[in-house]
């Protein structure tokens, strides 16, 4: 979805591509091309469908907030392909002195459905951090999302593919009902697993704070962090 003259909103020409073993490389290449050019891609993760833009493109992030009607106070979660990529979005001071509890949680649950809140690197777009000076980041488990992050080589937003407050999408058809004409590419990977969302943990300080219990149980996090 893009804004035309006098504030009018016009729809994009949406592409829908089905995932299959013979075409996965082509689908990933197309998705990365669209992300690099500022587009929005809906893609399946190991939990639900997500909406992705390149992490450092302010106009794309703004468009994504408007598309989802997402409150501006909520940071936009991102996925990464490896721990090395953290340096692009996380405070170097935090990385240099990361609490052992945070490192233990990463070692145990990444790749997987664990989102960590970490102090953000200075200079990131405000629409990524929502002015919180924090970034929400995870390394997804075995899924198209992980393959996409690995081939892209840069962080990608992974906000749920739904209007803010509505149920998350578990099929490409549900994504299209929410956003027909609002996204540039829908990667159709079939129905996602019937699962809980990712667990969100704040590791920005010396303590481990569980913000949302999801697929990874609270007691698992607490045992690992102790």
TORMARNU-287094 format. One line per field, with one value per residue (C-alpha): residue number from 1; residue in three letters; x negated, y, z negated. Coordinates in Angstrom, 2 decimals. Layout:
BEGIN
seq: c(NUM ...)
type: c(Ala ...)
u: c(X ...)
v: c(Y ...)
w: c(Z ...)
END
This chain:
BEGIN
seq: c(1 2 3 4 5 6 7 8 9 10 11 12 13 14 15 16 17 18 19 20 21 22 23 24 25 26 27 28 29 30 31 32 33 34 35 36 37 38 39 40 41 42 43 44 45 46 47 48 49 50 51 52 53 54 55 56 57 58 59 60 61 62 63 64 65 66 67 68 69 70 71 72 73 74 75 76 77 78 79 80 81 82 83 84 85 86 87 88 89 90 91 92 93 94 95 96 97 98 99 100 101 102 103 104 105 106 107 108 109 110 111 112 113 114 115 116 117 118 119 120 121 122 123 124 125 126 127 128 129 130 131 132 133 134 135 136 137 138 139 140 141 142 143 144 145 146 147 148 149 150 151 152 153 154 155 156 157 158 159 160 161 162 163 164 165 166 167 168 169 170 171 172 173 174 175 176 177 178 179 180 181 182 183 184 185 186 187 188 189 190 191 192 193 194 195 196 197 198 199 200 201 202 203 204 205 206 207 208 209 210 211 212 213 214 215 216 217 218 219 220 221 222 223 224 225 226)
type: c(Unk Unk Unk Unk Unk Unk Unk Unk Unk Unk Unk Unk Unk Unk Unk Unk Unk Unk Unk Unk Unk Unk Unk Unk Unk Unk Unk Unk Unk Unk Unk Unk Unk Unk Unk Unk Unk Unk Unk Unk Unk Unk Unk Unk Unk Unk Unk Unk Unk Unk Unk Unk Unk Unk Unk Unk Unk Unk Unk Unk Unk Unk Unk Unk Unk Unk Unk Unk Unk Unk Unk Unk Unk Unk Unk Unk Unk Unk Unk Unk Unk Unk Unk Unk Unk Unk Unk Unk Unk Unk Unk Unk Unk Unk Unk Unk Unk Unk Unk Unk Unk Unk Unk Unk Unk Unk Unk Unk Unk Unk Unk Unk Unk Unk Unk Unk Unk Unk Unk Unk Unk Unk Unk Unk Unk Unk Unk Unk Unk Unk Unk Unk Unk Unk Unk Unk Unk Unk Unk Unk Unk Unk Unk Unk Unk Unk Unk Unk Unk Unk Unk Unk Unk Unk Unk Unk Unk Unk Unk Unk Unk Unk Unk Unk Unk Unk Unk Unk Unk Unk Unk Unk Unk Unk Unk Unk Unk Unk Unk Unk Unk Unk Unk Unk Unk Unk Unk Unk Unk Unk Unk Unk Unk Unk Unk Unk Unk Unk Unk Unk Unk Unk Unk Unk Unk Unk Unk Unk Unk Unk Unk Unk Unk Unk Unk Unk Unk Unk Unk Unk Unk Unk Unk Unk Unk Unk)
u: c(0.00 -1.42 -0.18 0.64 1.39 3.43 3.00 4.97 3.99 3.59 2.95 -0.19 -0.21 -0.50 -2.40 -1.59 -4.14 -3.64 -6.46 -7.62 -10.96 -11.80 -11.05 -12.21 -15.41 -13.43 -10.90 -13.64 -15.47 -12.27 -11.49 -15.00 -14.78 -11.48 -12.82 -15.94 -13.74 -11.62 -8.68 -6.65 -6.75 -4.36 -6.04 -5.50 -7.48 -7.52 -4.63 -2.44 -2.77 -4.82 -5.25 -8.79 -10.60 -14.33 -15.23 -16.95 -14.43 -12.40 -9.77 -9.12 -8.81 -6.38 -4.31 -4.26 -3.02 -0.25 0.70 1.07 2.51 -0.13 -0.51 -3.64 -4.78 -5.36 -8.78 -8.88 -10.38 -13.07 -14.59 -18.27 -20.22 -22.99 -24.39 -26.94 -24.12 -23.28 -26.05 -23.92 -21.07 -22.27 -24.29 -28.00 -28.37 -25.76 -27.34 -30.73 -29.33 -26.28 -24.95 -25.76 -22.07 -21.25 -23.99 -22.79 -19.25 -20.51 -22.64 -19.68 -16.75 -18.15 -17.25 -13.71 -10.57 -12.33 -12.26 -14.77 -14.51 -18.03 -19.42 -19.41 -22.36 -22.25 -21.03 -18.35 -15.09 -12.67 -9.93 -11.99 -12.56 -9.41 -11.58 -12.24 -16.00 -15.35 -15.19 -13.10 -15.04 -14.93 -16.60 -13.72 -13.67 -13.63 -11.30 -11.11 -11.74 -15.18 -16.05 -14.94 -17.08 -20.09 -19.85 -19.10 -22.03 -20.28 -17.66 -14.03 -10.95 -8.79 -5.66 -2.61 -0.61 2.59 4.20 3.22 5.36 6.74 5.89 2.57 2.64 1.95 2.63 1.71 5.43 5.87 3.00 4.65 7.98 6.26 3.99 5.07 3.18 1.28 -1.73 -4.00 -4.55 -2.77 -4.82 -2.28 -3.72 -0.38 1.00 -1.52 -1.72 1.08 -1.19 -1.58 -3.56 -7.18 -8.13 -9.38 -12.14 -13.76 -17.52 -18.49 -19.68 -21.16 -17.81 -15.81 -12.22 -9.61 -7.34 -5.17 -5.06 -4.63 -5.96 -8.86 -7.55 -8.42 -9.99 -12.30 -13.57 -14.03 -15.97 -18.27 -18.92 -19.65)
v: c(0.00 3.39 6.95 8.86 12.53 14.43 11.60 9.08 5.46 3.16 -0.56 -2.31 -5.18 -8.05 -11.21 -14.59 -17.39 -20.95 -22.75 -26.08 -27.87 -27.12 -23.39 -22.38 -20.70 -18.67 -17.61 -16.57 -14.60 -12.74 -12.04 -10.65 -8.48 -6.99 -6.38 -4.64 -2.40 -1.30 -3.67 -5.65 -9.46 -11.76 -15.05 -18.16 -18.69 -21.65 -20.03 -17.84 -15.67 -12.48 -9.21 -8.34 -5.20 -4.45 -3.24 0.03 1.53 4.20 4.64 0.90 0.70 3.63 1.96 -1.26 0.52 2.17 -1.09 -2.94 0.06 -0.81 1.49 3.63 2.75 -0.90 -1.81 -3.83 -7.32 -8.55 -11.90 -12.57 -15.41 -15.72 -14.28 -12.35 -10.26 -8.88 -6.32 -4.56 -3.81 -4.25 -1.84 -2.70 -1.90 -4.50 -7.05 -6.49 -7.06 -9.27 -10.94 -14.63 -15.36 -13.77 -15.74 -18.96 -18.35 -17.69 -20.85 -22.94 -21.56 -20.05 -20.91 -21.09 -19.20 -16.86 -13.06 -11.09 -7.41 -5.96 -2.39 -1.07 0.19 3.97 5.26 2.65 4.01 5.14 3.06 -0.03 0.74 2.83 5.23 2.62 2.33 -1.42 -3.91 -7.10 -9.84 -13.59 -16.24 -18.34 -22.10 -24.39 -22.61 -20.51 -17.50 -18.80 -19.54 -16.03 -14.41 -16.53 -15.60 -11.92 -11.40 -8.50 -8.26 -8.44 -7.38 -10.24 -8.57 -10.83 -10.67 -9.24 -5.93 -4.82 -6.66 -9.20 -12.93 -13.84 -15.35 -19.08 -19.25 -17.15 -16.74 -15.10 -12.72 -11.74 -11.12 -8.74 -6.97 -7.62 -5.05 -3.82 -6.13 -6.70 -10.45 -13.25 -16.43 -19.23 -22.00 -23.54 -23.57 -22.83 -25.09 -24.61 -23.14 -20.34 -17.22 -16.77 -16.19 -12.64 -12.08 -8.80 -9.32 -5.66 -5.48 -7.87 -9.59 -11.88 -10.62 -12.73 -10.30 -12.90 -16.64 -18.40 -21.61 -21.73 -22.11 -19.75 -22.52 -23.47 -19.90 -19.59 -22.83 -21.86 -18.37 -19.47)
w: c(0.00 0.95 0.54 3.69 4.27 1.67 -0.81 1.24 0.61 3.56 3.48 4.64 7.11 4.66 5.60 4.04 4.32 3.10 1.34 2.70 2.61 6.24 6.01 2.53 3.75 6.30 3.65 1.21 3.91 4.82 1.16 0.51 3.64 2.46 -1.05 0.29 2.45 -0.51 -0.12 -2.64 -2.59 -4.47 -5.30 -7.46 -10.66 -13.04 -14.93 -12.67 -9.57 -9.95 -8.08 -7.07 -5.98 -5.99 -9.48 -8.52 -6.07 -7.93 -5.19 -5.02 -8.80 -8.81 -6.11 -8.14 -11.28 -9.27 -7.58 -10.88 -12.77 -15.36 -18.40 -18.03 -21.57 -20.60 -19.19 -15.98 -16.51 -14.13 -13.17 -12.58 -11.01 -13.60 -16.82 -14.73 -13.25 -16.70 -16.21 -13.57 -15.97 -19.56 -21.68 -21.42 -25.12 -25.99 -23.69 -25.31 -28.81 -28.17 -31.35 -31.56 -32.09 -28.70 -26.96 -28.57 -27.32 -23.79 -23.87 -25.02 -23.02 -19.80 -17.10 -18.41 -19.49 -21.94 -21.56 -23.62 -24.53 -24.35 -24.41 -20.84 -18.85 -18.47 -15.14 -14.48 -13.03 -15.74 -14.12 -14.91 -18.59 -19.17 -21.13 -23.81 -23.17 -23.01 -20.16 -20.19 -18.43 -17.86 -15.78 -14.43 -14.57 -11.55 -9.13 -5.99 -8.25 -9.21 -5.56 -4.60 -7.31 -6.31 -2.64 -3.33 -5.68 -7.43 -10.20 -9.04 -10.97 -12.18 -13.50 -13.37 -10.14 -11.57 -12.33 -15.82 -18.37 -15.86 -15.82 -14.17 -10.68 -10.37 -6.60 -3.60 -2.88 -6.28 -5.53 -2.25 -3.99 -6.38 -3.90 -0.29 1.76 -1.29 -1.04 1.92 1.56 -0.29 -0.67 -0.90 -3.05 -3.95 -7.47 -10.18 -13.25 -15.79 -18.42 -20.91 -19.95 -20.93 -24.55 -25.19 -27.76 -28.81 -29.25 -28.99 -32.60 -35.08 -35.69 -33.42 -33.16 -31.37 -29.53 -27.77 -28.25 -24.92 -23.40 -25.85 -29.39 -32.22 -34.31 -31.41 -31.15 -34.91 -35.17 -32.31 -33.71 -37.27)
END
